[in-house]
Amino acid sequence: MDFFYFPSDKSELIIPILTLFLFIGLAFVAVYFMVRRSKKEEERFEEDYKERIEEVEKELKE
């Protein structure tokens, strides 16, 4: 049983290559949305705990 299949007609490779690019594109989109969501959560965290962050920074300076 052959593990790799290399067709003699290279046009058979079009569909697997398009599928590969589709999944790579979807992975980039997923990462983009995760980064965007993470930035929003970071901003919300900083707003909610702004006073506590300032207190800790003061303590570290002393």
BELLIN-V704609 format. One record per residue. N is the residue number from 1. SS is DSSP state (@ for helix, = for strand, . for the rest). BURIAL is # if it has 16 or more other C-alpha atoms within 10 Angstrom, else .. Layout:
N|SS|BURIAL / N|SS|BURIAL
This chain:
1|.|. / 2|.|. / 3|.|. / 4|.|. / 5|.|. / 6|.|. / 7|.|. / 8|.|. / 9|.|. / 10|@|. / 11|@|. / 12|@|. / 13|@|. / 14|@|. / 15|@|. / 16|@|. / 17|@|. / 18|@|. / 19|@|. / 20|@|. / 21|@|. / 22|@|. / 23|@|. / 24|@|. / 25|@|. / 26|@|. / 27|@|. / 28|@|. / 29|@|. / 30|@|. / 31|@|. / 32|@|. / 33|@|. / 34|@|. / 35|@|. / 36|@|. / 37|@|. / 38|@|. / 39|@|. / 40|@|. / 41|@|. / 42|@|. / 43|@|. / 44|@|. / 45|@|. / 46|@|. / 47|@|. / 48|@|. / 49|.|. / 50|@|. / 51|@|. / 52|@|. / 53|@|. / 54|@|. / 55|@|. / 56|@|. / 57|@|. / 58|@|. / 59|@|. / 60|@|. / 61|@|. / 62|.|.
